[in-house]
Amino acid sequence: MDNMTALTFTMTAYTAMENYKHGLFAVFLLIYFIILILNSLLITLIHQNKELHQPMNMFTCMLSINELYGSTALLPAIMAVLMSETHEIIVKWCMAQVYFLHTYATAEFCILAVMGYDRYAAICFPLHYHSIMSNSKISKLVALASLYPLIVFGCFYSLTLQLSFCGKVMPKLYCVNMELVKNACSNSNTSYISSVGLVLLPAFIMPQVLMIVFSYVQISRECRKLARESQINALKTCIPHLLSLLNYTIGCLFEIIQSRFKMSHVSVEARIFLSLYFIFIPPIANPVLYGLGTQIVRVHILKLFIRYKIMSTNLIKAMIVA
């Protein structure tokens, strides 16, 4: 840690973008503003309408807050490195970026797991839903989804924080823990950190996986007992959550592909897309899915459109009925 202040990493992935970095900067900035607007709008809408103060919408707010956290922690830094002459990042900022990225990703999965449990309670126990998802239960689930990523990853990351760094190359658009460890000095016990990471991996993902699988197994069993129309209505409430899970899975898959396979034969544009999918797509897609995909929230959004004459009344009525 003694050389942390002076040492910098060169982010070599930015070299291939040098010729069109100004255009990319404009695109990144536009995407960042879209993320801020969409998620802030959804949070404000739910906060200001008491009719929307339901458990699922509370968790939707939490998801949007996490999107703002992840995007704000990463995108301004990415844009700053892109526009710099040397494409370098100070080690201490790189280490902070690793913490932000991993806690954002873990929190995203935790929140999605909690939302899956909420769907299980709503569909399998509709008459007891509000007693199951009481204010006390919601507070505990919010605390769990918020603190679990910070504590679990923080304990593991404390090992990385003890390393000294001799390498100077970071071959990605942003810092990740695996690449950070690779830059450690030869006298550092990096194999121990890798072993601990493998041991702790189930702690990062298994509780969430088990909760999601359990929830949807129970939902599928319950749906078999319902009439066809009731099945369709029940599954409609799950569509935004299932699409968010699919989006998250695709983002994780892209990250694994980049980490495990050589990407030199892949075009620069494809590598940029793979690198930034996890940062760009979920923060844009999730507020759209839960805003327009959830009828009660969609109605309030479309009322805003009517008030400010953004869309025609006939089109809005058609979207409300859909």
Secondary structure per residue as TSV (DSSP state, phi and psi in degrees):
chain	resnum	aa	ss	phi	psi
A	1	M	-	360.0	-14.6
A	2	D	T	-69.1	-25.3
A	3	N	T	-98.2	10.7
A	4	M	T	-67.7	-37.1
A	5	T	T	-68.5	-41.3
A	6	A	T	-86.3	-32.2
A	7	L	-	-73.5	143.0
A	8	T	E	-127.4	155.6
A	9	F	E	-106.4	139.7
A	10	T	E	-91.6	121.7
A	11	M	E	-87.1	90.5
A	12	T	G	-67.1	-20.6
A	13	A	G	-64.4	-22.8
A	14	Y	G	-77.7	-18.3
A	15	T	G	-59.2	-40.0
A	16	A	G	-69.1	-14.1
A	17	M	G	-100.9	5.2
A	18	E	G	-58.0	-39.7
A	19	N	G	-71.0	-23.2
A	20	Y	G	-131.7	36.0
A	21	K	H	-69.0	-30.8
A	22	H	H	-67.8	-39.5
A	23	G	H	-65.9	-41.4
A	24	L	H	-64.7	-38.9
A	25	F	H	-59.5	-43.6
A	26	A	H	-64.1	-40.7
A	27	V	H	-65.6	-45.9
A	28	F	H	-61.4	-41.9
A	29	L	H	-64.6	-42.4
A	30	L	H	-62.2	-45.0
A	31	I	H	-62.1	-40.8
A	32	Y	H	-62.2	-42.6
A	33	F	H	-65.1	-39.0
A	34	I	H	-61.8	-43.3
A	35	I	H	-60.8	-46.1
A	36	L	H	-61.3	-45.8
A	37	I	H	-67.2	-49.2
A	38	L	H	-61.9	-48.3
A	39	N	H	-72.2	-37.6
A	40	S	H	-66.2	-39.3
A	41	L	H	-62.0	-44.4
A	42	L	H	-66.0	-43.8
A	43	I	H	-61.5	-46.3
A	44	T	H	-63.6	-42.7
A	45	L	H	-61.7	-46.2
A	46	I	H	-68.0	-39.6
A	47	H	H	-65.2	-38.0
A	48	Q	H	-86.9	-13.4
A	49	N	-	-112.6	110.1
A	50	K	G	-61.6	-27.7
A	51	E	G	-62.1	-23.8
A	52	L	G	-94.3	3.2
A	53	H	-	-80.9	64.9
A	54	Q	S	-113.5	156.7
A	55	P	H	-51.7	-47.9
A	56	M	H	-61.0	-39.3
A	57	N	H	-71.1	-30.5
A	58	M	H	-63.7	-42.3
A	59	F	H	-70.2	-32.0
A	60	T	H	-62.7	-41.9
A	61	C	H	-59.3	-43.2
A	62	M	H	-62.5	-40.3
A	63	L	H	-63.1	-42.9
A	64	S	H	-65.8	-37.6
A	65	I	H	-63.1	-40.4
A	66	N	H	-65.9	-36.8
A	67	E	H	-62.4	-41.9
A	68	L	H	-65.0	-39.5
A	69	Y	H	-62.0	-50.7
A	70	G	H	-65.6	-44.2
A	71	S	H	-66.7	-42.3
A	72	T	H	-70.3	-32.1
A	73	A	H	-72.3	-27.8
A	74	L	H	-109.9	-45.4
A	75	L	H	-64.6	-46.5
A	76	P	H	-58.7	-38.0
A	77	A	H	-66.1	-41.5
A	78	I	H	-61.8	-43.4
A	79	M	H	-66.2	-37.1
A	80	A	H	-65.3	-44.5
A	81	V	H	-66.5	-38.0
A	82	L	H	-58.8	-41.7
A	83	M	H	-87.1	-8.6
A	84	S	S	-74.7	157.4
A	85	E	S	-73.5	-35.8
A	86	T	S	-99.3	-12.8
A	87	H	-	55.0	45.1
A	88	E	E	-110.0	154.7
A	89	I	E	-134.7	136.7
A	90	I	E	-67.3	142.4
A	91	V	H	-56.7	-41.8
A	92	K	H	-64.8	-33.0
A	93	W	H	-74.7	-33.5
A	94	C	H	-62.7	-42.7
A	95	M	H	-66.8	-37.4
A	96	A	H	-65.7	-40.3
A	97	Q	H	-61.8	-39.6
A	98	V	H	-59.2	-45.6
A	99	Y	H	-63.9	-45.0
A	100	F	H	-61.3	-45.7
A	101	L	H	-63.1	-48.3
A	102	H	H	-71.7	-37.0
A	103	T	H	-70.9	-35.1
A	104	Y	H	-61.6	-48.1
A	105	A	H	-65.2	-42.8
A	106	T	H	-68.0	-40.9
A	107	A	H	-63.9	-37.5
A	108	E	H	-57.8	-45.0
A	109	F	H	-68.9	-38.4
A	110	C	H	-62.7	-44.1
A	111	I	H	-65.6	-41.7
A	112	L	H	-63.4	-35.0
A	113	A	H	-66.2	-42.5
A	114	V	H	-64.2	-39.6
A	115	M	H	-65.5	-34.6
A	116	G	H	-63.2	-42.3
A	117	Y	H	-62.7	-38.5
A	118	D	H	-61.9	-42.6
A	119	R	H	-63.8	-37.9
A	120	Y	H	-61.5	-46.6
A	121	A	H	-65.6	-39.4
A	122	A	H	-69.4	-38.7
A	123	I	H	-87.0	-39.6
A	124	C	H	-84.4	-26.6
A	125	F	-	-133.7	60.3
A	126	P	G	-60.6	-34.4
A	127	L	G	-75.2	-24.3
A	128	H	G	-110.6	11.4
A	129	Y	H	-55.7	-47.8
A	130	H	H	-72.6	-25.6
A	131	S	H	-77.8	-34.2
A	132	I	H	-69.7	-49.0
A	133	M	T	-94.3	62.3
A	134	S	-	-73.7	169.0
A	135	N	H	-59.3	-36.9
A	136	S	H	-65.3	-43.9
A	137	K	H	-64.5	-42.5
A	138	I	H	-61.7	-43.4
A	139	S	H	-61.4	-40.9
A	140	K	H	-66.9	-41.0
A	141	L	H	-66.9	-39.5
A	142	V	H	-63.7	-44.2
A	143	A	H	-63.3	-41.6
A	144	L	H	-63.2	-49.1
A	145	A	H	-66.1	-26.3
A	146	S	H	-83.7	-44.8
A	147	L	H	-85.6	-31.8
A	148	Y	H	-55.8	-49.8
A	149	P	H	-63.4	-39.5
A	150	L	H	-64.1	-42.1
A	151	I	H	-77.8	-48.9
A	152	V	H	-64.2	-49.8
A	153	F	H	-70.1	-34.3
A	154	G	H	-59.9	-40.7
A	155	C	H	-63.2	-43.9
A	156	F	H	-69.5	-41.0
A	157	Y	H	-69.1	-21.2
A	158	S	H	-60.1	-26.9
A	159	L	H	-69.0	-42.0
A	160	T	H	-65.8	-35.8
A	161	L	H	-64.4	-19.2
A	162	Q	T	-86.2	-5.2
A	163	L	-	-78.8	154.6
A	164	S	-	-106.3	149.2
A	165	F	B	-117.6	130.3
A	166	C	-	-112.9	-27.9
A	167	G	-	-73.0	161.1
A	168	K	-	-133.0	11.1
A	169	V	E	-118.5	130.2
A	170	M	E	-122.5	104.6
A	171	P	-	-82.6	23.1
A	172	K	S	-126.8	174.8
A	173	L	S	-78.2	-16.7
A	174	Y	S	-147.8	166.0
A	175	C	-	-83.6	137.1
A	176	V	-	-129.5	157.0
A	177	N	H	-62.1	-40.5
A	178	M	H	-60.1	-44.0
A	179	E	H	-71.2	-32.2
A	180	L	H	-64.1	-44.3
A	181	V	H	-64.3	-36.5
A	182	K	H	-62.1	-25.5
A	183	N	T	-88.1	3.1
A	184	A	B	-69.2	153.7
A	185	C	-	-64.9	155.2
A	186	S	T	-62.3	-24.8
A	187	N	T	-83.6	0.0
A	188	S	S	-84.0	146.5
A	189	N	-	-87.9	70.9
A	190	T	H	-72.4	-28.5
A	191	S	H	-63.7	-34.3
A	192	Y	H	-65.1	-42.1
A	193	I	H	-64.2	-41.6
A	194	S	H	-62.5	-40.8
A	195	S	H	-65.7	-43.2
A	196	V	H	-62.9	-39.2
A	197	G	H	-60.6	-41.7
A	198	L	H	-66.3	-38.4
A	199	V	H	-67.4	-39.7
A	200	L	H	-82.6	-12.1
A	201	L	H	-53.7	-44.7
A	202	P	H	-59.2	-32.6
A	203	A	H	-67.8	-28.1
A	204	F	H	-74.8	-34.4
A	205	I	H	-121.4	-28.9
A	206	M	H	-64.7	-42.7
A	207	P	H	-58.2	-41.2
A	208	Q	H	-68.5	-43.1
A	209	V	H	-60.5	-45.7
A	210	L	H	-62.9	-40.9
A	211	M	H	-65.3	-42.3
A	212	I	H	-67.9	-46.0
A	213	V	H	-62.5	-46.6
A	214	F	H	-58.1	-45.9
A	215	S	H	-60.7	-45.9
A	216	Y	H	-79.1	-25.9
A	217	V	H	-64.1	-45.4
A	218	Q	H	-66.4	-38.2
A	219	I	H	-64.0	-43.8
A	220	S	H	-63.7	-38.6
A	221	R	H	-64.3	-42.7
A	222	E	H	-67.4	-38.0
A	223	C	H	-65.2	-29.3
A	224	R	H	-64.3	-26.0
A	225	K	T	-84.1	-13.4
A	226	L	S	-90.8	159.7
A	227	A	-	-66.9	159.9
A	228	R	H	-58.0	-42.4
A	229	E	H	-64.4	-39.8
A	230	S	H	-67.7	-35.6
A	231	Q	H	-60.9	-45.4
A	232	I	H	-62.5	-44.4
A	233	N	H	-63.3	-39.5
A	234	A	H	-66.2	-44.9
A	235	L	H	-68.4	-30.3
A	236	K	H	-59.0	-37.4
A	237	T	H	-71.3	-17.0
A	238	C	H	-92.8	-16.5
A	239	I	H	-58.3	-48.1
A	240	P	H	-58.4	-40.0
A	241	H	H	-67.6	-42.9
A	242	L	H	-64.9	-38.8
A	243	L	H	-68.4	-36.4
A	244	S	H	-65.2	-40.9
A	245	L	H	-63.0	-41.9
A	246	L	H	-62.5	-43.4
A	247	N	H	-59.8	-44.5
A	248	Y	H	-63.4	-43.0
A	249	T	H	-62.8	-42.5
A	250	I	H	-61.6	-43.8
A	251	G	H	-60.8	-43.3
A	252	C	H	-64.4	-40.9
A	253	L	H	-61.9	-43.4
A	254	F	H	-61.0	-40.8
A	255	E	H	-66.4	-40.8
A	256	I	H	-64.4	-42.6
A	257	I	H	-58.8	-43.9
A	258	Q	H	-67.5	-35.5
A	259	S	H	-76.5	-31.4
A	260	R	H	-101.4	-19.9
A	261	F	S	-122.5	151.5
A	262	K	-	-71.4	132.6
A	263	M	-	-113.7	13.1
A	264	S	T	-63.5	-28.0
A	265	H	T	-83.2	-7.4
A	266	V	S	-89.4	143.0
A	267	S	-	-62.7	155.7
A	268	V	H	-59.7	-42.9
A	269	E	H	-60.9	-41.8
A	270	A	H	-66.4	-39.3
A	271	R	H	-66.1	-38.5
A	272	I	H	-62.6	-44.7
A	273	F	H	-62.3	-45.8
A	274	L	H	-61.7	-40.0
A	275	S	H	-68.1	-37.1
A	276	L	H	-102.3	-2.4
A	277	Y	H	-53.9	-47.4
A	278	F	H	-66.7	-26.1
A	279	I	H	-91.3	-31.3
A	280	F	H	-92.7	-51.0
A	281	I	H	-72.5	-53.4
A	282	P	H	-58.2	-42.0
A	283	P	H	-64.5	-22.3
A	284	I	H	-89.7	-44.3
A	285	A	H	-69.7	-40.9
A	286	N	H	-63.1	-46.9
A	287	P	H	-64.3	-29.9
A	288	V	H	-69.5	-44.7
A	289	L	H	-62.0	-45.5
A	290	Y	H	-86.1	-17.8
A	291	G	H	-82.8	-56.4
A	292	L	H	-87.6	-20.5
A	293	G	S	-84.9	-15.6
A	294	T	S	-106.4	119.2
A	295	Q	H	-58.3	-46.1
A	296	I	H	-65.6	-34.6
A	297	V	H	-74.2	-39.7
A	298	R	H	-59.6	-40.0
A	299	V	H	-59.9	-44.4
A	300	H	H	-69.1	-34.9
A	301	I	H	-66.2	-44.1
A	302	L	H	-68.8	-29.0
A	303	K	H	-63.3	-37.2
A	304	L	H	-64.0	-40.3
A	305	F	H	-62.4	-38.9
A	306	I	H	-66.2	-43.9
A	307	R	H	-60.6	-41.0
A	308	Y	T	-99.8	10.4
A	309	K	T	54.1	43.7
A	310	I	-	-81.4	-33.0
A	311	M	S	-133.3	160.9
A	312	S	-	-70.0	148.8
A	313	T	H	-63.0	-40.5
A	314	N	H	-63.3	-41.6
A	315	L	H	-65.7	-39.9
A	316	I	H	-65.1	-42.0
A	317	K	H	-61.8	-38.6
A	318	A	H	-64.7	-38.3
A	319	M	H	-71.9	-31.9
A	320	I	H	-67.0	-41.9
A	321	V	H	-69.0	-31.9
A	322	A	-	-60.6	360.0
